[in-house]
Amino acid sequence: MTKADLVVRVHEAIGPGVTKKDCAALVDGFLNAIKQAMVDGENIEIRGFGTFKVRDRQPRLGRNPRTGEAVIVPARAVPVFKPSRLFKAEVEEAH
């Protein structure tokens, strides 16, 4: 599903009173709010859906696949999503 598909689904869910352009602005605003909160180091919890977090990965020893030479992979922050139990159950039930 692309962002355009998401806009169409939001438009269908809201109904005829709102334009697709307004729905696109809504989707963009929502995604930007999540992105900015994560950049600021905040966790986002949406009950019944899941939690968006930023985790710090420790530096580790990796290997260059061409040469086999050991390389240190630096520490970094990565965004993660943890689905709620309810969300997991719905997905499992659908498949």
Number of C-alpha atoms within 10 A of each C-alpha: 5 7 12 13 10 14 20 15 14 17 19 13 9 12 10 9 7 12 12 17 11 12 20 18 13 14 17 13 12 11 13 12 13 16 16 11 16 18 14 10 14 14 18 17 15 11 11 12 15 17 15 20 20 18 13 11 12 10 11 10 9 13 12 10 8 6 7 9 9 11 11 11 13 11 11 10 12 11 14 13 14 13 17 16 12 13 15 15 11 11 10 9 8 7 5
